[in-house]
Amino acid sequence: MWDELNKFDRGRFFGTNSLIFKPAWSDAEIEWWHEHMFKEHGLYPDDLGELLSASVQGAKVITLSDLDTKANSFVIHVKGRPNETGEAWWHQRKLDLSGPIFEAQRMWIPKPERGQGQGRLLMADLIDTSARLGIRRITVEADDVGRYAWACIGFVPDRASWNYHIRLEGLGRLARSRNELKPEVYHAYQDVLSNSNPLLIRNVIRWKQLVKSAELYGPDGEPLPIAIGKAILLETGARWYGEFDLEDPETIRVFNEYVGRK
């Protein structure tokens, strides 16, 4: 129903096959959205889902859950159209207006579609949406391929993650490939991984010297080549927590370079 006084369409909160509210929202919850998202940013729930996946065309299912009007937070999940194998990309974000911060939470790209830049574009959609909403910080728990990808786009691990996980396990992975690197290169990399500054993850992602993978093998059973920086971040058990600072010029420079913007 259209609210003429506030120019607000409450009918857009009833839910459809492509817009799901879990559970269905009460009048009070709809009013919370009106006050915090519509008045402030002119957005309905499906608008936010579209912003968070603007780089991908086609049908999507947008699900909103865990709305907490006291904590001023909610979770939004966006899923794309299934491919020929029945798999579909999806991502889940949490918006906490009390911060305000976005939590990147989780993202999945089907294996046949990986390496084509879709994940990179969806990450960029999150950063663009944050800028649109005036949010300065995005947090992430990086696991799986995200341990490398989130760093490439500009996220920086917190000090605990860098010093007690990435550095320690990275030194071990570096040592495994010692004989494949020139001594001066090995020691330079070792010096970086011995430093306590988390910003040095930006050095690691630029290390492109190829070494033998510890996890990837070709049809002949031989290890496939992998960049040593990528191996250090992906071929260990080190998950990490970190953030993206939209007010930091160097972070924005890294982001623009990664997504091909000037």
N, C-alpha and C positions, 0 to 999 in steps of 0.2 A: 504494500500500500504506500502511496505517495504522500509524503508529509509536506504540504504546500508551504507551511511556515518555514521549515528548515531546508526545503528543497532536497529531501532525503527519501530514498525509495526503500522502505522496509521490506518490500517484496523480494529484494535481492538477497534476503537472508533465509528464505524458506528452504533452500537446498534443492539440488537437481542431480542428475546422473554425473554431471561434470563439476558440481560444487557441493561438497559434503561438509556438514557441521557435526562433529562428534564430541559430545551429544548435541542434539538440536539446541540452538540458543534461545534463551528466555528473552523477554522484552528488556530486562535490565542489562543483559549481555549485549543485545543489539544497541542499546543506548550507550553502553561503554564504547563500542566501536564508533558510534556517531560522534561522541565527544573527543575521542583520542586519535582516530584515524581519518574520519571523514571531514570533520571541521578543520583539523590540523593540516591534512594532506590531500583532501578531496578524493580519497580512495575507498572503494568497496573491497570486500575480501577477494573477489575474482580479479579485480584490478591489480592487487598486490601479487597474486599468483602469476599473473601475466608479466608483471615487471620482473619478477624473480626468474623468469624463463623466457625473456624477450628475444633471445637469440635463436630460439627453436620455434618453428612454425608447426601448425597442425593441432589436432585435438589434444587436450590435456584434462586430467582430473585433479582438481584442487581441493585439498582437505584441510580444514582448520580444526584443531583440537587443543585440549589443555588450556583453554582460556581461563586465566585467573585475574579477575577484575580488581582484586586487592593488590596483587603483585604487579599488575599492569603488564602481563606477559601472555603469549600464546605461541603455539607451534603451527607452522604451515608446511604442508607436504604437497609437492607438485609432481605428477607422473605423466609421462608422455605416452604416445601411441605405441603399442607393441610392434616389434619388427616381425620378420617372417618366422623367427624361432619362438615367438610369443613373449620375448623379453622386452622390457621398456626401461628407458632411463627414468630416474627419479631423484629428487633431492628433498631434504627436510631442513628447515631453518626454524630457529626460535627467535622471536623478537621480544626483547625485554625493554620496555619503555622507561623503566625506573633507572636504567643505566645512563643513557640508553645504549644498549649494545645489541648486535645481532650475533647469535650463535650459529655458526655454519652447520653444525651437527653432521648429517650424513649425506652422501651422494653416491649414486650407482650408475655406471655406464655399462651396457652389455658389452661383452668381450669383442664381438664382431665390429663394434662401432668405436672401440678405443683407438687412440692414436690419430683420430681425425679432427681433433680440436674441439669436440663438443663439450667435454668437461671444462676445458679452459674458458669457453664462452659462457657456460653456466656460472662459473666462478666469477667471471666479469659481471654477469647480470646481478649477482649478489652485491658486489662492490658498488655498481652503479645505483642500485636500489637504496643502499645505505646512504650514498651521497644525496640522493633525491629526498630522503627522509631526514637529513641532517644528523645522521648517526656517525660518530667519530670512530668507534671501535667495533671490530668484528673478531670474535674469538673462535677457535677451532680446536678440536681434538684430532690430530692427524694420525691416521693409520693407513695400512695398505698402501696403494700408490699415492695417496694423499700426502704421505710423509715427504715426498719429493715435489709433487705438484703444488701444494700449498706454499712451499718455500719459494718455488719459481715465480709465483704470482705476487710475492711480497710479504707473506706472513713470516713472523719471527717467533721462534720458540721462547718460552719463558726461561728464566735462568736455571730453574731446577731441571727442566727437560733437557736443556743444552748440556749442563754440567754433569748430570748423573745418568743420562741415557744416551743422547746423541754422541757426545764426545767420547765417552768410554767405549761404547760399542763400535763407534766409528774408528777409533784407534786400532781395535782388534781387526776390523775388516780391512783397514789400510795395510796392516802388517801382513795379512794373507797375500796381498798382491805386491809385496815389497820387491821381489825379484823381477817384476814386470815394469818397474819404474826406475828411472835414473836416480842414483843416490841423492843428488841435490834436489830433485823433485820430491822424492819421498820425504826427505827431511823438512822441506818447506811445508808440505801438507801436514806432517806430524806437528810442526810448530803451530799451525793454525788450530789443529784439534787439541792442542795443549793449552789453548787460550780460553779464558772463561767468558768472553764476550759473545752473547748469542747472535749478534749481528753477523758474525763470521760464517753463519750458515749461507750467507750470500756469496762467500768465496767458494764454499764447497760445491754449490750447484753449478759453478763455472768450470769445475775441473773436468775436462773432456777427454783426457788420456784414456785410451781403451785398455781394459784388462779382461781377464777371463772371468765370466760370471760364476758365482758360487751356486746359482739356483737355476739358470736358464741353459738348456742344452739343445743342440741341433739334432736332426734326424740320425746323424752318425754317432751320437752320444758324446760329442765333443762340446765343451763349454762355449757358449756364445759370447761375443765381445760386449762389454758394457762400459760406459764412462765411469771412471773411478768415483767421481762425486755422486753419481746416481747410485752406484753400488753401496757407498757408505750410508746413504739414507734409506735404501730399500732392502738391502741384503743383510739386515740385522733385525733384531726384535724391538728396536727402539721406536715406540710411539711417542708422540710429543704433543704438548699443549702450547698454544701460542696465540698471537693476535695480529691483526692488520690495523695500522693506525692511519686513518684517512687524512689526518692533519700533518703527517710527516712527508715532506717533499721527496725524500729519497725512496720511501715506500711507494709513493705514487709514480715516481720515475721507473722503478722496477716493474710495477704493474703495467704501465703504458708500453714499456719495451716488450714485455711478455705477450701482451695481447695485440701487439702490432699497431699501437697508436702513437702519434707524435706528441 
